[in-house]
Amino acid sequence: MTRFRFYSVPLAASVLLFGTSVRAHPASPYANDDARDEAKLAKKEVAFGIDVARRGLWQEARFRFQQASTMNPDSASAFNNLGVTLEQQGEFDKARTAYERALQLEPKNLSIQQNYDLFREADEKRNKKTKKDAAAAKPKDSPSAPGSQNPSEPLAKPVSPLPGASPVPTPLASDGRTHS
């Protein structure tokens, strides 16, 4: 008697192996079906990404929106939501690129326009604050501020000698004491 072994393939692996790896030739009558399937999968990725973003799982949301934008490079929704996610994660240059791509795809979409406008306003405020903080961190060149003198200048300046006094100035030590 011969026994047969059945190997179960997990569902996710079977989808990876059989579901998306075989594509129709572009001239095939099924090519449009494949494109529609990709668009549907991209919409599902966007919907899932929105769901996890609402839960605060920004890295997972980012992954989903990146997947959706790869599956359907014409998905303004994927790029808009990717921009929101990147902004949330502090990657402002990448967020700007994603928003601009979304606007390029759907320039009349009010949601995308509002998101991009809010992003630009916040980005301008961040840039102003960064410049202001950088200016505040710079040491001012006033003679009253300690340590603001040019390092090539001596710490003690020569004093004009009084009649009968020694013309040699008394230098300061690094601890502020005078040497004699």
Secondary structure, DSSP 8 states (H G I E B T S, - for coil): ----------HHHHIIIIISS----TTSTTHHHHHHHHHHHHHHHHHHHHHHHHTT-HHHHHHHHHHHHHH-TT-HHHHHHHHHHHHHTT-HHHHHHHHHHHHHH-TT-HHHHHHHHHHHHHHHHHHHHHHHHHHHHS----TTSTT-S-TTS-SS------TTS------B-TTS-B--
